[in-house]
């Protein structure tokens, strides 16, 4: 195993058991590399925390064609409206990013102001707010939702 392979394993958060056979220099290198890679991972993780909540929202919307801010997750929705919205998106074959608002109280409150929409779920397509469960369901029933999703590459092929 090379030093580069060890660095990659550490960067990926993998654990490993490698026996250095030769010198204390190699062991020191391994210890130093581990420390540096762990420190680098912390810097990377902390840098994301320095974004304010509005920057995080903008980043999510700019980097994902379809975003659903919901209560819970698609596999375990914690509200009937969120669950129904997920079912509608799945019926369209949508590829979407979800954000569980219960995991980030700061985002939960800021998104209400950002969107000027007080309730959840909130569906964004192409960075624009579509609406909540009722609007999404209505668009689906009219056959318009899949067209909107397709226009931004948000439908599985």
Buried (B, 14 or more C-beta within 10 A) or exposed (E): EEEEEBBEBBEEEEEEEEEEEEEEEEEEBBEEBBEEBEEEBEEEEEEEEEEEBEEBBBEBBEEBBBBBBBBBBBEEBEBEBBBBBBBBBEEBEBBBBBBBBBEBEEBBEBBBEBBEBEEBBBBBBBBEBBBBBEBBBEBBEEEEBBEBBBEBEBBEE
